[in-house]
Amino acid sequence: MSVKITTNYSAITKRIKRGGQALKEQVTEAVIAYGNVYCPEDTGDLKRSAISASKPQEGKAIWDKEYAAKAYYGIDLHFSKDRNPNAQAGWAEVGVQNHKKEIDATAQKAFKEGMK
């Protein structure tokens, strides 16, 4: 008895791409959420700008205020920790470092769900 196995590479490729896209979007959203834990907060505009300006479908987390870069790199700006005692420069990297396990779990889950 012979067995013939055929592989639909096109369908496999589509599933992998869907999984990758889901992973990209959800990991970007997680980076924004965990980054905002460490983001300086005066009026809340900087945190809100990440929600409105970011492009998760493109994998881009963006804090979009004119002073964001100076605050992020700790240049020429001293921010208060009154409203957010966790606030610090480089908040996105700090959020990723401190929540790596959660982000890895998000990535794994998103890829698996996107593959369905």
C-alpha positions in Angstrom: 0.0 0.0 0.0 1.4 3.4 -0.9 0.7 6.7 0.8 0.8 10.0 -0.9 1.3 13.1 1.3 0.8 16.5 -0.1 1.8 19.7 1.6 0.0 23.0 1.0 2.9 25.4 1.5 0.8 28.4 0.6 -1.7 27.7 3.4 1.2 27.1 5.9 2.8 30.4 4.9 -0.5 32.2 5.3 -1.0 30.8 8.8 2.6 31.7 9.8 2.1 35.3 8.5 -1.2 35.6 10.4 0.5 34.4 13.6 3.4 36.8 13.1 1.0 39.7 12.6 -1.0 38.9 15.7 2.2 38.5 17.6 3.5 41.9 16.4 0.3 43.7 17.3 -0.2 42.2 20.7 3.5 42.5 21.7 3.5 46.2 20.7 0.4 46.8 22.8 2.1 45.0 25.7 5.2 47.2 25.3 3.0 50.3 25.4 1.1 49.1 28.5 4.3 48.0 30.4 6.2 51.1 29.2 3.4 53.3 30.5 4.0 51.9 34.0 7.3 53.6 34.0 6.4 56.7 31.9 6.6 60.1 33.5 3.2 61.5 34.3 2.3 65.1 34.8 -1.0 65.6 33.0 -1.2 62.1 31.5 -0.8 63.4 28.0 2.4 61.5 27.4 0.9 58.2 28.3 -2.2 58.9 26.3 -0.1 59.8 23.3 1.3 56.3 23.2 -2.2 54.9 22.9 -3.3 57.3 20.2 -0.1 57.6 18.1 1.2 54.1 18.2 0.8 51.7 15.3 0.6 48.2 16.7 -0.2 46.7 13.2 3.2 48.0 12.1 5.0 47.1 15.4 5.5 50.8 16.4 5.1 52.0 19.9 5.2 55.8 19.8 5.0 58.3 22.6 4.2 61.4 20.6 4.7 64.6 22.5 7.3 67.3 21.6 9.1 66.6 24.9 9.0 62.8 24.7 12.5 62.2 23.3 14.1 64.5 25.9 12.2 62.8 28.7 12.9 59.3 27.3 16.7 59.9 27.1 16.7 61.9 30.3 18.0 65.0 28.5 17.4 68.5 29.8 14.2 67.5 31.6 13.6 66.7 35.2 10.2 65.0 35.6 8.4 64.6 38.9 7.6 61.3 40.5 4.7 62.7 42.4 2.0 61.1 40.1 4.1 58.1 39.1 6.7 57.0 41.5 8.0 54.4 39.0 8.7 57.1 36.4 12.1 57.0 34.8 14.0 57.6 31.5 13.9 54.8 29.0 10.5 53.7 30.2 9.8 51.3 27.3 13.0 49.4 27.8 12.5 49.3 31.5 8.9 48.0 31.0 10.2 45.3 28.7 13.0 44.3 31.0 10.8 44.2 34.1 7.9 42.3 32.4 9.8 40.1 30.0 8.0 36.9 31.1 4.6 38.5 30.6 5.6 39.8 27.2 7.0 36.4 26.2 3.7 34.7 27.2 1.7 37.3 25.3 3.9 36.7 22.2 3.5 32.9 22.5 -0.3 33.1 23.0 -0.8 35.7 20.2 1.2 33.6 17.7 -0.7 30.5 18.5 -4.1 32.2 18.3 -3.1 33.9 15.0 -2.1 30.6 13.5 -5.7 29.2 13.8 
